[in-house]
Amino acid sequence: MVDSRTSTLRDEAIIKSITEGLDLNNPNDIRKVYQILQTGSYNFESSLGRDFDDEIYEKFQKVLSGEIKEVSLEKGKKAKVQKKAKVKDKDKNKKDIDSLSDTSKVNISYKNSKDYEKNLDLLVELELKKREKRRKLLLLVASMVALVSLGYFGVYYFMSSRTTTDYEALAELKNQRTLINAKPQETFSVNLVDQTLPPILPEYQLLYEKNKRMIGWLNIGGTKIDYPVMQTVDNEYYLTHNFNQEKDNNGSLFLDYNCKVYPRSTNMIIYGHHMKSGNMFGNLQKYAKESYGKEHQFITFDTLYEHATYQVMYVFYSKVYDTDELVFKYYQFINANSAKEFDYYMSEMESLSLYDTGVKAKFGDKLLTLSTCDHSQTDGRFAVVAKRIS
């Protein structure tokens, strides 16, 4: 049996051969097509062919009843012009038929029905082969795209999983004690060179020995945020490196190089990537919902030298502005040298805050700012500001 697709292609070719150069609104041409169909030389196998047969029969009946009349001389001339135009297109149609195969050329003769049937079968076969090649090519391209996409996501989630595992191991190491007695020493961290420092807290001694760029540890209960915080003279470095100083798109949490942990700056700004996996500050924007902010209002940020707890005060969206723009830039707020200056910063952040937490700060209070990217705008940022309470 011939499948429906093959039948349709065959009938389409037959209709084209019968009607080529004819005007089916012209009674004479309708008669010609009707007479051709009445010879029984062509047998339609699809709904397309049967509909065409019915259409010609109906048009012929309208010719007999006079509903379709002979065209005027002027219309006849116009029809001849159209017929000549169609003849000119014959070479183009032949090229379309020839393009069905790179190796075979199909020459269809409509004078001999047997030859026509043989060539028509070949035409249909070549068209089916062409479509099959096209289908396979599309399938191949789609498969390659899928493989590339799977490879990308595979690497992404591998890195994400590795990051989670690595930091879980660091969290376990945080609670271990070293045999080396903690003692005053100089740290690698920026802004602390040539200063005699307090003893490093015992729980961070081993981690500090592994990487002296560690400055503290950030934890928010009930979230994935439980990471060491790094600091270098280059704010770009830990955007692409992990705790072990390996290349890692997850990066690390890091303290702005302008901030000091001892003696402490007014405001400590910690940056982290907004990762889709939820790593680093990937879930920080959940603070945009007031209910989430209330459930996670307490933040722990220990430096190497002291424990500290903070309470969320302001939550807002902002962006990185051009240096010459005269607007409040929260990421430049490190120290306040007077009550007036401090109150200005508080007023600006309060005006930006998405909701009122009821928490206020006064000059002399110590603050913590967590900052990550906001992809809803160009150079967008999302920030959570908290006040130290213990």
HUNORCOR-V377195 format. One record per backbone hydrogen bond with DSSP energy under -0.5 kcal/mol. CO is the residue of the C=O (numbers start at 0). NH is the residue of the N-H. If there is no record, write none. Layout:
BEGIN
{{CO NH} {CO NH}}
END
This chain:
BEGIN
{{2 6} {3 7} {4 8} {5 9} {6 10} {7 11} {8 12} {9 13} {10 14} {11 15} {12 16} {13 17} {14 18} {15 19} {18 21} {21 23} {22 25} {24 26} {25 29} {26 30} {27 31} {28 32} {29 33} {30 34} {31 35} {32 36} {33 37} {34 38} {35 38} {35 40} {36 39} {41 43} {45 49} {46 50} {47 51} {48 52} {49 53} {50 54} {51 55} {52 56} {53 57} {54 58} {55 59} {56 60} {57 61} {58 62} {59 63} {60 64} {61 65} {61 66} {61 67} {62 65} {66 68} {71 75} {72 76} {73 77} {74 78} {75 79} {76 80} {77 81} {78 82} {79 83} {80 84} {81 85} {82 86} {83 87} {84 88} {86 89} {87 90} {88 92} {89 93} {90 94} {91 95} {92 96} {93 97} {94 98} {96 99} {97 100} {104 106} {105 107} {106 108} {107 109} {110 112} {111 115} {112 116} {113 117} {114 118} {115 119} {116 120} {117 121} {118 122} {119 123} {120 124} {121 125} {122 126} {123 127} {124 128} {125 129} {126 130} {127 131} {128 132} {129 133} {130 134} {131 135} {132 136} {133 137} {134 138} {135 139} {136 140} {137 141} {138 142} {139 143} {140 144} {141 145} {142 146} {143 147} {144 148} {145 149} {146 150} {147 151} {148 152} {149 153} {150 154} {151 155} {152 156} {153 157} {154 158} {155 159} {156 160} {157 161} {158 162} {159 163} {160 164} {161 165} {162 166} {163 167} {164 168} {165 169} {166 170} {167 171} {168 172} {169 173} {170 174} {171 174} {172 175} {188 191} {191 194} {194 196} {200 203} {200 204} {201 204} {201 205} {203 207} {204 208} {205 209} {206 210} {210 213} {211 187} {212 230} {214 303} {215 228} {216 301} {217 226} {218 299} {219 222} {223 225} {224 219} {226 217} {227 252} {228 214} {228 215} {229 254} {232 234} {233 236} {233 237} {235 238} {236 239} {237 251} {239 247} {241 244} {245 241} {247 250} {252 229} {253 270} {255 258} {259 264} {262 261} {265 366} {266 268} {267 269} {267 368} {268 255} {269 370} {270 253} {272 274} {272 280} {274 277} {277 282} {278 274} {278 281} {280 283} {282 285} {283 286} {284 287} {285 288} {287 289} {288 292} {289 293} {290 294} {291 295} {293 296} {296 311} {298 300} {298 309} {299 218} {301 216} {303 200} {305 302} {307 300} {308 388} {308 389} {309 298} {310 386} {312 356} {313 384} {314 353} {315 382} {317 380} {318 320} {321 324} {324 326} {327 329} {328 331} {329 332} {331 333} {333 266} {337 341} {338 342} {339 343} {340 344} {341 345} {342 346} {343 347} {344 348} {345 349} {346 350} {347 351} {348 352} {354 356} {361 364} {365 387} {366 267} {367 385} {368 269} {369 383} {370 271} {371 381} {373 376} {373 379} {376 379} {378 319} {379 373} {380 317} {381 371} {382 315} {383 369} {384 312} {384 313} {385 367} {386 310}}
END
